[in-house]
Amino acid sequence: MSHTTFDRRMLEALVCPVTQSTLSYDAERQELISQSANLAFPIRDGIPIMLTTEARELE
């Protein structure tokens, strides 16, 4: 798995596609977390995948 660095400044511009709420960055798992939607969106090769079909439900 590639771990290209995610530009944290991009996080300021991104919101959850489901709830429009802010996201937090999980560097260890390479995911953007939406607590309000209970979803984690993957970051692949430094690119956030903001599709609900690609998101993982939080436990």
Stockholm file with secondary structure:
# STOCKHOLM 1.0

chainA/1-59         MSHTTFDRRMLEALVCPVTQSTLSYDAERQELISQSANLAFPIRDGIPIMLTTEARELE
#=GR chainA/1-59 SS CCCCCCCHHHHHHCCCTTTCCCCEEETTTTEEEETTTTEEEEEETTEECCCTTTCEECC
#=GC SS_cons        CCCCCCCHHHHHHCCCTTTCCCCEEETTTTEEEETTTTEEEEEETTEECCCTTTCEECC
//
